[in-house]
Amino acid sequence: MPVNPFASEAKRVARKTGFRIGTLLHTARHYGRQYRNAIYSGTYQGKPAVLKLYDEPQPTDEPRALAVFNRANRSTKVRAPKLYTSGVVSPTRGWLIMERLDAGGHFLSSPLQPDERAMFLAVFMEYRKSFPKRPHRALTSLEKLPADAYHVARLQRWLHLAEATDLHRPARQRLVFSASFRALYQDSVTYLHRAFRSRRMQWCHGHVKPKEIFQRQDGTYALTDFAHTRMYPEGYELAFIIWADWLLPGNWRLSYAQWKKPIRAWLKLIRPVALRLRYKKVDALLRASLVERILGTMLADVEAINLSYVERRGRLQHLQRLLRELLAGEKV
């Protein structure tokens, strides 16, 4: 088993703060490569707590983002963990000690059951009511880009990541760098430039998905993981829900028609949410946002990680077919 690179840092923080380390609960990696965070259970000043250490590939100020949300939040239904203490080592590294969420609750899991989707969107709207509308920090150069350029810049980064991974595979197993895929990629980029040229950027949590929502015993919810708080194009969070709940974990072995059903169901439920958020030309926005998420899934979540050839091929066949339908204006 690989050595957890956060182990020594966890001990250092424990000595500094008095946090008593218990069990390693979770580690995460960046697209299967470098570790990006580790979470430990324990106690802090006699209270159940967790210690999260992070080393993200992109700048983040998770402790401050969490603290700002907790100060701004007026919801009694959706809260975030209390922040006890924290430290920032660099623009990408740091740690935070938070309240431990009650043992009787549970995190939601994907894919959600059909009767859970409306509940999840209610939690999402409750979060949007309280989330600050303006940034609490200076923006990065990427965040200052127009919405269309922002999307394309991220896609280009994932394109390079996917290509670097694919070059290590046998030639016959390189699935996305054919002439037909290059044409599809360029058509998608052209489409995104046109669709997002007049769209706004907005400040948001950026990672609201089932696995980040904790349901407490009393029926309230906790929103976790503020590491991705930044500017995103409007519509991004709505398509992100579909990405997190189905495009990423969905059963790729299903027929295309069956695989697409949850996507259609999500779009039907999300459309009223987009209207309540006062987005303009909602159908066009959801279609374009889904195009970005599908292309990102193909590059970063399928090609850039170590999946079997059979699974990559199965996932890409569904994703490319849906992408072509969206670009052609077909009804999903």
C-alpha positions as CSV (number, residue, x, y, z in Angstrom):
1,M,0.0,0.0,0.0
2,P,1.4,3.5,-0.9
3,V,2.7,5.6,2.0
4,N,0.4,8.4,3.0
5,P,2.5,11.5,2.4
6,F,0.4,13.5,4.9
7,A,1.3,11.3,7.9
8,S,4.2,13.3,9.2
9,E,2.3,16.6,8.6
10,A,-0.6,15.3,10.6
11,K,1.7,14.5,13.5
12,R,3.2,18.0,13.3
13,V,-0.2,19.6,13.3
14,A,-1.3,17.4,16.2
15,R,1.7,18.5,18.3
16,K,1.1,22.1,17.5
17,T,-2.7,22.2,18.2
18,G,-3.3,19.4,20.7
19,F,-5.4,17.4,18.2
20,R,-5.4,13.8,19.2
21,I,-5.2,11.7,16.1
22,G,-7.5,8.7,15.7
23,T,-8.2,6.9,12.5
24,L,-7.3,7.8,8.9
25,L,-10.8,8.2,7.4
26,H,-10.0,9.1,3.8
27,T,-7.4,10.0,1.2
28,A,-7.9,11.4,-2.3
29,R,-5.7,11.8,-5.3
30,H,-5.7,14.1,-8.2
31,Y,-6.8,12.0,-11.2
32,G,-5.2,9.0,-9.7
33,R,-1.8,10.7,-9.4
34,Q,-0.6,12.8,-6.5
35,Y,-2.4,12.8,-3.1
36,R,-4.5,15.9,-2.7
37,N,-5.8,15.5,0.8
38,A,-6.2,13.2,3.9
39,I,-8.8,13.3,6.7
40,Y,-8.3,11.9,10.2
41,S,-10.8,11.4,13.0
42,G,-9.8,12.4,16.5
43,T,-10.5,14.9,19.3
44,Y,-9.8,18.6,19.7
45,Q,-10.2,20.2,23.1
46,G,-12.2,17.3,24.3
47,K,-14.6,17.4,21.3
48,P,-15.0,14.9,18.5
49,A,-13.2,16.4,15.5
50,V,-11.6,15.7,12.1
51,L,-8.3,17.0,10.8
52,K,-8.1,17.6,7.1
53,L,-4.7,18.2,5.4
54,Y,-4.6,19.3,1.8
55,D,-2.1,19.8,-1.0
56,E,-4.1,20.8,-4.1
57,P,-2.8,21.2,-7.6
58,Q,-4.7,24.5,-7.9
59,P,-4.8,27.4,-5.4
60,T,-7.3,27.1,-2.7
61,D,-8.2,28.7,0.6
62,E,-10.5,26.1,2.0
63,P,-10.3,27.1,5.7
64,R,-11.2,30.7,4.9
65,A,-13.9,29.7,2.4
66,L,-15.5,27.5,5.1
67,A,-15.3,30.2,7.8
68,V,-16.8,32.9,5.4
69,F,-19.7,30.6,4.6
70,N,-20.4,29.8,8.2
71,R,-20.5,33.5,9.0
72,A,-22.9,34.3,6.1
73,N,-25.1,31.2,6.5
74,R,-28.6,31.8,7.9
75,S,-30.1,28.5,7.0
76,T,-31.4,26.1,9.6
77,K,-31.6,23.3,7.1
78,V,-28.2,23.3,5.5
79,R,-25.1,24.1,7.6
80,A,-21.4,23.4,7.2
81,P,-19.1,21.9,9.9
82,K,-17.8,24.3,12.5
83,L,-14.2,25.3,12.0
84,Y,-12.1,25.0,15.2
85,T,-8.7,26.1,14.0
86,S,-6.7,26.0,10.8
87,G,-3.4,26.8,9.1
88,V,-2.4,27.9,5.6
89,V,1.1,26.7,4.5
90,S,1.0,28.0,0.9
91,P,-1.6,29.0,-1.7
92,T,-2.1,25.3,-2.3
93,R,-1.3,23.7,1.0
94,G,-2.9,23.8,4.5
95,W,-4.9,22.1,7.1
96,L,-8.1,22.6,9.1
97,I,-9.7,21.0,12.2
98,M,-13.5,20.9,12.1
99,E,-16.4,19.4,14.1
100,R,-16.9,15.7,13.5
101,L,-20.3,15.1,12.0
102,D,-22.7,13.1,14.2
103,A,-22.2,9.3,14.0
104,G,-25.9,8.7,13.4
105,G,-26.0,10.5,10.0
106,H,-24.6,9.6,6.6
107,F,-23.2,11.1,3.4
108,L,-25.4,10.8,0.4
109,S,-24.2,8.5,-2.3
110,S,-24.4,8.4,-6.1
111,P,-26.2,7.6,-8.2
112,L,-29.2,8.9,-6.2
113,Q,-32.4,7.1,-6.3
114,P,-35.2,8.8,-8.3
115,D,-37.0,9.9,-5.2
116,E,-33.9,11.4,-3.7
117,R,-33.2,13.8,-6.6
118,A,-35.8,16.4,-5.6
119,M,-34.5,16.3,-2.0
120,F,-31.0,17.0,-3.2
121,L,-32.1,19.9,-5.4
122,A,-33.9,21.4,-2.3
123,V,-30.6,21.2,-0.4
124,F,-28.8,22.8,-3.3
125,M,-31.3,25.7,-3.5
126,E,-31.0,26.2,0.3
127,Y,-27.2,26.4,0.0
128,R,-27.6,29.0,-2.9
129,K,-29.7,31.3,-0.7
130,S,-27.0,31.7,1.9
131,F,-23.8,31.4,-0.1
132,P,-21.9,34.8,-0.5
133,K,-22.5,36.5,-3.8
134,R,-19.0,38.1,-3.9
135,P,-15.5,36.7,-3.5
136,H,-13.8,37.0,-0.2
137,R,-10.3,37.1,-1.9
138,A,-8.5,38.4,-4.9
139,L,-9.4,36.4,-8.1
140,T,-6.9,34.3,-10.0
141,S,-6.1,35.1,-13.6
142,L,-8.2,32.1,-14.7
143,E,-11.2,33.4,-12.7
144,K,-10.9,36.7,-14.4
145,L,-11.4,35.2,-17.9
146,P,-14.7,35.5,-19.7
147,A,-17.0,32.4,-19.2
148,D,-16.2,30.9,-22.6
149,A,-12.5,31.3,-22.3
150,Y,-12.6,29.9,-18.7
151,H,-14.2,26.7,-19.9
152,V,-11.9,26.3,-22.9
153,A,-8.8,26.9,-20.8
154,R,-9.7,24.1,-18.4
155,L,-10.6,21.7,-21.2
156,Q,-7.2,22.4,-22.8
157,R,-5.5,21.4,-19.5
158,W,-7.4,18.2,-19.4
159,L,-6.7,17.5,-23.0
160,H,-2.9,17.6,-22.3
161,L,-3.5,15.4,-19.2
162,A,-5.4,12.8,-21.2
163,E,-2.9,12.8,-24.0
164,A,0.1,12.4,-21.6
165,T,-1.7,9.3,-20.2
166,D,-2.8,7.9,-23.5
167,L,0.8,8.0,-24.9
168,H,1.7,5.3,-22.4
169,R,-0.9,2.9,-23.7
170,P,-0.6,0.5,-26.7
171,A,-1.5,2.2,-29.9
172,R,-4.6,0.2,-30.4
173,Q,-5.9,1.3,-27.0
174,R,-5.6,5.0,-27.6
175,L,-9.2,5.9,-28.0
176,V,-9.7,9.6,-28.1
177,F,-6.9,11.1,-30.2
178,S,-8.1,10.0,-33.6
179,A,-9.0,12.5,-36.4
180,S,-12.7,12.1,-35.6
181,F,-12.2,13.0,-31.9
182,R,-10.1,16.0,-32.8
183,A,-12.9,17.2,-35.0
184,L,-15.4,16.6,-32.2
185,Y,-13.2,18.4,-29.7
186,Q,-12.9,21.4,-32.0
187,D,-16.7,21.5,-32.7
188,S,-17.3,21.4,-29.0
189,V,-14.9,24.3,-28.3
190,T,-16.5,26.4,-31.1
191,Y,-19.9,25.6,-29.6
192,L,-18.8,26.6,-26.1
193,H,-17.3,29.9,-27.2
194,R,-20.6,30.8,-28.9
195,A,-22.8,29.6,-26.0
196,F,-20.8,31.2,-23.1
197,R,-19.6,34.4,-24.7
198,S,-22.4,36.4,-23.1
199,R,-22.7,34.4,-19.9
200,R,-21.6,35.6,-16.5
201,M,-19.1,34.2,-14.1
202,Q,-20.4,33.6,-10.5
203,W,-18.9,32.9,-7.1
204,C,-20.0,29.5,-5.7
205,H,-19.0,26.4,-3.8
206,G,-18.3,24.6,-7.0
207,H,-18.5,21.1,-5.7
208,V,-22.1,20.5,-4.5
209,K,-22.7,16.8,-5.1
210,P,-24.2,13.9,-3.2
211,K,-20.9,12.7,-1.7
212,E,-20.3,16.2,-0.2
213,I,-23.8,16.3,1.5
214,F,-24.1,14.8,5.0
215,Q,-27.6,14.0,6.2
216,R,-27.9,14.4,10.0
217,Q,-30.2,12.3,12.2
218,D,-32.4,15.4,12.8
219,G,-33.1,15.7,9.1
220,T,-30.8,18.7,8.5
221,Y,-27.8,18.6,6.1
222,A,-24.2,19.6,6.2
223,L,-22.3,20.9,3.2
224,T,-18.7,19.9,3.2
225,D,-15.5,20.4,1.1
226,F,-15.0,24.1,0.4
227,A,-11.7,23.5,-1.4
228,H,-13.3,24.3,-4.8
229,T,-14.8,27.6,-3.9
230,R,-14.1,30.0,-6.8
231,M,-15.6,31.7,-9.8
232,Y,-17.4,29.5,-12.4
233,P,-19.5,30.2,-15.4
234,E,-23.2,30.3,-14.6
235,G,-24.8,26.9,-15.2
236,Y,-21.7,25.1,-14.2
237,E,-23.0,23.9,-10.9
238,L,-26.2,22.5,-12.4
239,A,-24.4,20.4,-15.0
240,F,-21.9,19.4,-12.3
241,I,-24.8,17.7,-10.4
242,I,-25.4,15.5,-13.4
243,W,-21.7,14.9,-13.8
244,A,-21.2,13.9,-10.2
245,D,-24.3,11.7,-9.9
246,W,-24.4,10.0,-13.2
247,L,-21.8,10.9,-15.9
248,L,-19.0,9.8,-13.6
249,P,-20.5,6.8,-11.6
250,G,-23.3,5.8,-14.0
251,N,-23.5,2.2,-15.2
252,W,-21.7,2.3,-18.6
253,R,-22.7,-1.3,-19.3
254,L,-26.3,-0.3,-19.9
255,S,-27.7,0.2,-23.4
256,Y,-27.4,3.8,-24.5
257,A,-31.1,4.4,-24.2
258,Q,-31.1,3.1,-20.6
259,W,-27.9,5.0,-19.7
260,K,-29.4,8.3,-20.9
261,K,-32.6,8.0,-18.8
262,P,-31.1,9.4,-15.6
263,I,-29.7,12.4,-17.5
264,R,-33.1,13.2,-19.0
265,A,-34.6,12.9,-15.6
266,W,-32.1,15.2,-14.0
267,L,-32.5,17.8,-16.8
268,K,-36.3,17.8,-16.2
269,L,-35.8,18.5,-12.5
270,I,-33.0,21.0,-12.9
271,R,-34.7,23.2,-15.4
272,P,-37.1,24.7,-12.8
273,V,-34.1,25.3,-10.5
274,A,-32.4,27.2,-13.3
275,L,-35.5,29.3,-13.8
276,R,-35.6,30.1,-10.0
277,L,-32.0,31.1,-10.2
278,R,-33.1,33.6,-12.9
279,Y,-30.8,32.3,-15.6
280,K,-31.7,33.5,-19.1
281,K,-32.3,31.1,-22.0
282,V,-32.3,28.1,-19.6
283,D,-32.5,25.3,-22.2
284,A,-29.5,26.6,-24.1
285,L,-27.5,27.1,-20.9
286,L,-28.2,23.6,-19.6
287,R,-27.3,22.1,-23.0
288,A,-24.1,24.0,-23.3
289,S,-23.1,23.3,-19.6
290,L,-23.7,19.6,-20.2
291,V,-21.5,19.8,-23.3
292,E,-18.6,21.1,-21.2
293,R,-19.1,18.4,-18.5
294,I,-19.3,15.6,-21.1
295,L,-16.1,16.7,-22.8
296,G,-14.4,17.1,-19.4
297,T,-15.5,13.6,-18.4
298,M,-14.1,12.1,-21.5
299,L,-10.7,13.8,-21.1
300,A,-10.1,13.9,-17.3
301,D,-12.3,11.2,-15.9
302,V,-12.0,8.5,-18.5
303,E,-8.8,8.9,-20.6
304,A,-6.6,10.5,-17.9
305,I,-7.0,7.7,-15.3
306,N,-6.2,4.1,-15.1
307,L,-9.4,2.4,-16.3
308,S,-9.5,-0.8,-18.2
309,Y,-9.6,-0.6,-22.0
310,V,-13.1,-2.2,-22.0
311,E,-14.5,0.3,-19.5
312,R,-12.9,3.3,-21.3
313,R,-14.3,2.2,-24.6
314,G,-17.8,1.6,-23.2
315,R,-17.9,5.0,-21.4
316,L,-16.6,6.9,-24.3
317,Q,-19.1,5.4,-26.7
318,H,-22.0,6.6,-24.6
319,L,-20.4,10.0,-23.9
320,Q,-19.5,10.7,-27.5
321,R,-22.9,9.8,-28.8
322,L,-24.6,12.1,-26.3
323,L,-22.1,14.9,-27.1
324,R,-22.8,14.6,-30.8
325,E,-26.6,14.7,-30.1
326,L,-26.2,17.9,-28.0
327,L,-24.0,19.6,-30.6
328,A,-26.6,18.7,-33.3
329,G,-29.4,20.3,-31.3
330,E,-31.2,16.9,-30.8
331,K,-33.5,16.6,-27.9
332,V,-31.9,14.7,-25.0
